[in-house]
Amino acid sequence: MGGLQNAIMSLAAIPATRSLVSLLPSVKRFRRLHMAGGDAEEAVEMARDISRSGGSFGLVQIGEPVTSNDAIGRNLAILTEAMDMLGRSGLDVSITLDVNDLGGAISKTASLRNVLGVADRFVRAVESREAETQQRIKDGLKPPTPVVGGGDMIMVDITSIGDQQMAMTTCEEFSHHGVRAGCTILAALERSETDAKELIARRSPVRLVEGPPATPGVPGFATPSEIRDNYLDLARLLVSEEAGINSAFPIFSVKDAALAKAVLGIVGQSGWSDPYALELPLGANERLQEALSSKGFPVRLLLPFGERWWLYPERLSA
């Protein structure tokens, strides 16, 4: 996202200028290309279209800033509604949830309570979908075709370089409550190799992102070339023999064609035959999306939704 667009987003964050900014052609185009909808219903409809075409997805709520327990409650109410709608629609219950949306930075106790609540709704949404599928079979109808690289999942995301440990802990908590939960790891951090090995051993999905440069005092990598080199080293780990033995499911966030090509080369050289996915946000690098899909590679689209579209850069910056 360019500097001008970031400036426009900043103006949209100001209530006094938001309505005027919303009328700009560039803003209307951005919302049309990059947002799956203003609410869960619109996002689920787009998820249905993607699933029908053989693609996989992860819904991402652009909610209100997490400044209080009330704000957290409102965000999670919308997110769990989206999970229910996915289940009732016969779709994968697949969401990407920022670790801070659970309130860990405000209260660890509240965060654990929220994990339990989201996990309960996730399990019920999956059960609802399974019951609907069984009913279709009884009625002589064809059940939905499973999507390669899809499946029910809560992917725990990170938007800050310092949140990876909290994300690892949250992912483990979700798993304890019967949820297929994955974790995002940042190639900018040295610790990500250890975290990747732990997630592989847990049989948890792993989402690999380059991430922002490591900040001073944080062991990691500061230059784009260093971050990319470590990303590719981690990609090799995620399709290693050990990862295959543990049925790892790697999701590779790819920003550009060069990175996608490098990842596909690593996957091919490893002889990896298990599911994996190449992930891009909706509307980002559409030429790359089309090229990957046309060649049969598994593409996973992040589907941002919500009324606060101007917060997109903060939510999908990694």
C-alpha positions, 0 to 999 in steps of 0.5 A: 500500500503506497504512501498516498493511500496510507495518507487517505486511510489516516484521513478516513480514521478521523470522523470529521473527514471520513464521509468526504474521503469515502466519496473518493474514487480511489477509496471506492475502488479500494473497498471494491477490490480489497474488502469482502464486504461491510458485514459477515453476510457479504463476506460469507457470500464471497467465501461461498463463491471462492469455495465453488471455484475450488479455492480456500479462504480465511475470513478476517474481521476489520473490527474496532480498535481493541481499547476495552473489554466492551470493544473486544466483546463487540468484535468477537460477537461479529466474528462468532456470527461469521463462524455460525454463518459459515457452518450453516452455509456448508462452508469451511469454518475458516477464520484468521483472528488477530491475537490482540482481538482476544484481549491478551494485552488487557487481561490474561484472564479475560483472554483465556475466557474469550478463547473458551467462548470462541472455541465453543462457537467454532465447535458448534459451527462445525457441528452444524455444518456436519449435520447439514452435510449428513442431511444432504446425503440422506436427501440424496444430494451431493455433499460439498467437495473438500477443497485442497488447502482448506478445512476448518481452522482458526489461524492466530495472526500477528500484527506486531513484532512482539506478539509471537509468544502470545500467539503461540500460547493462544494457539495452544489454548485453542487446541486444548479446547478441540479447535484446529488452530494454527499460528502465524510466525514471522520470518523477521524473528530468529525465534521462528525456527524454534516456534515452527518446530514446536508447531510441527510437533503439535501438528498445528497449521503454520502460517509463514509471513515475512513480517516487519523488520525486527526492532532494536533489542529483538533478536531477528533480521532487519533488512529485506534480503535477510528476512527473505532468506530466513523465510525461505529457510523456514519454508524448507523446514515446513516441507521437511521430512519431519513436517511430513511425518507430522502431517504439517499444513504450511500456509505461505503468505506470498507478496510477489511473484518472486517469492511465490516462485521460490516457495514453489521451487522449495515445495517441488524439490522437497517432494512434498505431497501433503496439502499446503497453500499460497496465501494472498489478501483479496485483491492483492496482486491479482495477476499473481493470484490468477497465474497461480490458480490457472496452473492449479496451485492451491491459493488461499485468499484472506477475506477482510470484512467490516465497516472500518475499512480504513483500519485495513493497513493496520490489520493486514500489514504483515 
